Amino acid sequence: MKIALITGGSRGLGKSMALHLAAAGRDVILTYKSSRAEAGQVVAEIEKAGRKAAALPLDVANHASYAAFGQSVKETLQKNWNRADFDFLINNAGTGINRPFMETTEAQFDEMMNVHLKAVFFLTQKLLPLMKDGGRIVNISSGLARFSLPGMSAYAAMKGGIEVLTRYMAKELGPRKIAVNVLAPGAIETDFGGGHVRDNAGLNRSIASNTALGRVGLPDDIGGAVAALLSDGNGWVNGQRVEVSGGVYL
């Protein structure tokens, strides 16, 4: 039995990751910022499938809360699993903005930095003492770190930083046999960024026409990929960028 901790696991990609990991026989701790009811529904689905799960509140932008969150994780592990450690960390939580480079404010830039880069760096630091040696970390990036679309410069810059950080983490955590990889989704039909990819039919068609597999991605495409990356057979994959985009903008 292995336990995965997923930030931002109450909806969207994080929810799909949680359900796919549970289907693969993993137990799950997921975090939520404000969607307590939705998080509870995910926990209920996982438990209905025969696995254990727990949901904990966390605002990844509130870096001062990490010590208390780490204590909550420790208590939850002891109470629910009679364990002092967990196996997998998926740094998924995030928000997006779509603003032209010349119109992006310092506050918006700082928000992207705090949520997407600084949070991953320091939350992982705080949780590593609770991670089992031989465990694995998956950081979530974006296809936008490879190709460029107007209005996404601040968000994509942080994801580029995540991809560099992942390689350094893989190098430095090697002595503990912890593998660290980055998974980069393409455009996905969720409510992320206001749900533009899902709800704007013209944008959806445009992206699909530039994707080798001929459609926009779905949450289950990413949830399934994360579960596969964390399967027992992929333990030797380390320090790699895995793009899950259907071949967009090849």
Buried (B, 14 or more C-beta within 10 A) or exposed (E): EBBBBBBBBBBBBBBBBBBBBBBBBBBBBBBBBEBEEBBBBBBEBBBEEEBBBBBBBBBBBEBEBBEEBBEBBBEBBEEBBEBEBBBBBBBBBBBBBBBEEEEBEEEBBEBBBBBBBBBBBBBBEBBBEBBBEEBBBBBBBBBBBBBEEEBBBBBBBBBBBBBEBBBEBBEEBEEEEBBBBBBBBBBBBBEBBEEBBBEEEEBBEEBBEBBEEEBBBBBBBBBBBBBBBBBEEBEEBBBBBBBBBBEBBE
